[in-house]
Amino acid sequence: MISEAARASGTEWAARSNEQGVEVDAILAHLREIGFSPMDCIRVIMNISGSPLAEATRIVHFSRAWPELSA
């Protein structure tokens, strides 16, 4: 589990990266590397894209960063 400060920092980084056109899979891979869980990643996707929970869950579960979730 990551700290609130790390979660906030990662979310800010993800938002900036998304605005710069970085692929969602690359964002999710980085978040995973720094300790974000699938649920943390779902929250980030919801925050940076405005996606509803179901869509954010689908994005994370079928991403290259979390291949074991789609099995």
C-alpha positions in Angstrom: 0.0 0.0 0.0 1.3 3.4 -0.9 1.1 6.6 1.2 -1.3 9.4 0.6 1.5 11.6 -0.4 2.8 9.1 -3.0 -0.7 8.6 -4.3 -1.2 12.3 -4.7 2.2 12.7 -6.4 1.5 9.7 -8.7 -1.9 11.1 -9.6 -0.5 14.5 -10.4 2.2 12.9 -12.6 -0.4 10.8 -14.4 -2.6 13.9 -15.1 0.4 15.8 -16.5 1.4 12.8 -18.6 -2.1 12.3 -19.9 -2.2 16.0 -21.0 1.1 15.5 -22.8 -0.3 12.6 -24.8 1.4 9.7 -23.0 -0.4 6.4 -23.7 -2.6 5.2 -20.8 -0.7 1.8 -20.8 2.6 3.6 -20.2 1.0 5.7 -17.4 -0.4 2.5 -15.8 2.9 0.7 -16.1 4.7 3.5 -14.3 2.1 3.7 -11.6 2.4 -0.1 -11.1 6.2 0.2 -10.9 5.9 2.8 -8.1 3.5 0.7 -6.0 0.0 1.6 -7.2 -2.5 -1.3 -6.9 -5.1 -2.0 -9.6 -7.7 -0.1 -7.5 -5.3 2.9 -7.2 -4.9 2.9 -10.9 -8.7 2.7 -11.5 -9.1 5.8 -9.3 -6.4 7.6 -11.2 -8.1 6.8 -14.6 -11.4 8.1 -13.2 -9.7 11.3 -12.0 -7.6 12.1 -15.2 -10.2 11.0 -17.8 -13.5 11.5 -16.2 -14.4 7.9 -17.0 -17.1 6.2 -14.9 -16.0 3.3 -12.6 -17.0 0.6 -15.1 -15.0 2.1 -17.9 -11.9 2.9 -15.7 -12.0 -0.7 -14.4 -12.1 -2.1 -18.0 -9.2 0.2 -19.0 -7.0 -1.1 -16.1 -8.1 -4.7 -16.4 -7.3 -4.9 -20.1 -4.1 -2.8 -20.0 -0.7 -4.2 -20.8 0.4 -3.1 -17.3 -2.0 -5.5 -15.6 -2.3 -8.5 -17.9 -3.1 -11.0 -15.1 -6.3 -9.2 -14.4 -7.8 -10.0 -17.9 -7.1 -13.7 -17.6 
